[in-house]
Amino acid sequence: MATATQTVSVLTAEELLKHLQGHRRLTRRTIEAFPEDKLFHFSVGGMRPFADMAFEFIGMAIPIVNGVTTGKWEKFAGEKPSTKADLLRLWDEQTAALDEKFPNIPPHRFAEVDTAFGQWTSPGIGTIQYAIDNEIHHRGQGYVYLRALGIEPPHFWERE
Amino acid sequence: MATATQTVSVLTAEELLKHLQGHRRLTRRTIEAFPEDKLFHFSVGGMRPFADMAFEFIGMAIPIVNGVTTGKWEKFAGEKPSTKADLLRLWDEQTAALDEKFPNIPPHRFAEVDTAFGQWTSPGIGTIQYAIDNEIHHRGQGYVYLRALGIEPPHFWERE
């Protein structure tokens, strides 16, 4: 059924990248807020430590942008960092790589349906949104870990 | 600086509403997963119980859609429900109201900068994204509460 809203564009690719990088800056600050040992070993309710969640985000960001760009879905090949400094270094490499790669996504690929990593069938935009939402979701869990440790998390609304 | 990506539309208003309602369905299942007393009284790390977070989402959803639509920013006037059944009833009322109101947002208001509730200056789309992101963030915290209670949270990837 055709309605007016179907054709109203609310977000451009450039704005989406800005939104993504804003969230990644907040996640970086969340990683930084953890004491090193707690980052790798502390959790609540039998869940994963925040370093594992952060490495999951790293495993999604560039591989998803590559997949949406090319149709080839290749998992992140790097090893999980074992120190906070190495994790942040890898994070920063991906920040630069995202700025470089994201603008090369062919426009039609945002709407085109594809199966990410042989498993998740969605338009490209949906897969990118899923990566962002997944990062917000687990970062929120990291906030609980920080609170349980008596540490004030970064302000959720600050993205610069 | 004009680049190709600036003009690539990646999301329509209709897709944004669908995305929002998918997240709200997942949040509804998260509310349902809590035993009544835990919903209103349990938390981790000195944080708010999940019912308070859910009521915050209710306080944002329709008031933000109204504000983006009209430029008038009026807080949610209702009282906080004191039972799970009443919370879910209010949730479902807002689900229907969102479906009705969202398509009436004037197209230009997504890009237009406004100050939401006299405090948050952003284009309309940014304010709507903030509400969705805030819900994902705190719902993720609700997942930790559920895990700490030994309860399996709903699947994050299920949105229907």
Chai-1 contact restraints between the chains, C-beta under 6 A:
chainA,res_idxA,chainB,res_idxB,connection_type,confidence,min_distance_angstrom,max_distance_angstrom,comment,restraint_id
A,T5,B,A13,contact,1.0,0.0,6.0,A-B,restraint_1
A,T5,B,E14,contact,1.0,0.0,6.0,A-B,restraint_2
A,T5,B,P103,contact,1.0,0.0,6.0,A-B,restraint_3
A,Q6,B,T12,contact,1.0,0.0,6.0,A-B,restraint_4
A,Q6,B,E14,contact,1.0,0.0,6.0,A-B,restraint_5
A,V8,B,T12,contact,1.0,0.0,6.0,A-B,restraint_6
A,V8,B,A13,contact,1.0,0.0,6.0,A-B,restraint_7
A,V8,B,P107,contact,1.0,0.0,6.0,A-B,restraint_8
A,S9,B,S9,contact,1.0,0.0,6.0,A-B,restraint_9
A,V10,B,L11,contact,1.0,0.0,6.0,A-B,restraint_10
A,V10,B,A13,contact,1.0,0.0,6.0,A-B,restraint_11
A,V10,B,L16,contact,1.0,0.0,6.0,A-B,restraint_12
A,V10,B,F110,contact,1.0,0.0,6.0,A-B,restraint_13
A,V10,B,I125,contact,1.0,0.0,6.0,A-B,restraint_14
A,L11,B,V10,contact,1.0,0.0,6.0,A-B,restraint_15
A,L11,B,L11,contact,1.0,0.0,6.0,A-B,restraint_16
A,T12,B,Q6,contact,1.0,0.0,6.0,A-B,restraint_17
A,T12,B,V8,contact,1.0,0.0,6.0,A-B,restraint_18
A,A13,B,T5,contact,1.0,0.0,6.0,A-B,restraint_19
A,A13,B,V8,contact,1.0,0.0,6.0,A-B,restraint_20
A,A13,B,V10,contact,1.0,0.0,6.0,A-B,restraint_21
A,E14,B,T5,contact,1.0,0.0,6.0,A-B,restraint_22
A,E14,B,Q6,contact,1.0,0.0,6.0,A-B,restraint_23
A,L16,B,V10,contact,1.0,0.0,6.0,A-B,restraint_24
A,V44,B,V44,contact,1.0,0.0,6.0,A-B,restraint_25
A,V44,B,V144,contact,1.0,0.0,6.0,A-B,restraint_26
A,V44,B,A148,contact,1.0,0.0,6.0,A-B,restraint_27
A,G45,B,V144,contact,1.0,0.0,6.0,A-B,restraint_28
A,G45,B,R147,contact,1.0,0.0,6.0,A-B,restraint_29
A,G45,B,A148,contact,1.0,0.0,6.0,A-B,restraint_30
A,M47,B,R147,contact,1.0,0.0,6.0,A-B,restraint_31
A,P103,B,T5,contact,1.0,0.0,6.0,A-B,restraint_32
A,P107,B,V8,contact,1.0,0.0,6.0,A-B,restraint_33
A,F110,B,V10,contact,1.0,0.0,6.0,A-B,restraint_34
A,I125,B,V10,contact,1.0,0.0,6.0,A-B,restraint_35
A,D133,B,I136,contact,1.0,0.0,6.0,A-B,restraint_36
A,I136,B,D133,contact,1.0,0.0,6.0,A-B,restraint_37
A,I136,B,I136,contact,1.0,0.0,6.0,A-B,restraint_38
A,I136,B,H137,contact,1.0,0.0,6.0,A-B,restraint_39
A,H137,B,I136,contact,1.0,0.0,6.0,A-B,restraint_40
A,H137,B,G140,contact,1.0,0.0,6.0,A-B,restraint_41
A,G140,B,H137,contact,1.0,0.0,6.0,A-B,restraint_42
A,G140,B,G140,contact,1.0,0.0,6.0,A-B,restraint_43
A,G140,B,Q141,contact,1.0,0.0,6.0,A-B,restraint_44
A,Q141,B,G140,contact,1.0,0.0,6.0,A-B,restraint_45
A,Q141,B,V144,contact,1.0,0.0,6.0,A-B,restraint_46
A,V144,B,V44,contact,1.0,0.0,6.0,A-B,restraint_47
A,V144,B,G45,contact,1.0,0.0,6.0,A-B,restraint_48
A,V144,B,Q141,contact,1.0,0.0,6.0,A-B,restraint_49
A,V144,B,V144,contact,1.0,0.0,6.0,A-B,restraint_50
A,R147,B,G45,contact,1.0,0.0,6.0,A-B,restraint_51
A,R147,B,M47,contact,1.0,0.0,6.0,A-B,restraint_52
A,A148,B,V44,contact,1.0,0.0,6.0,A-B,restraint_53
A,A148,B,G45,contact,1.0,0.0,6.0,A-B,restraint_54
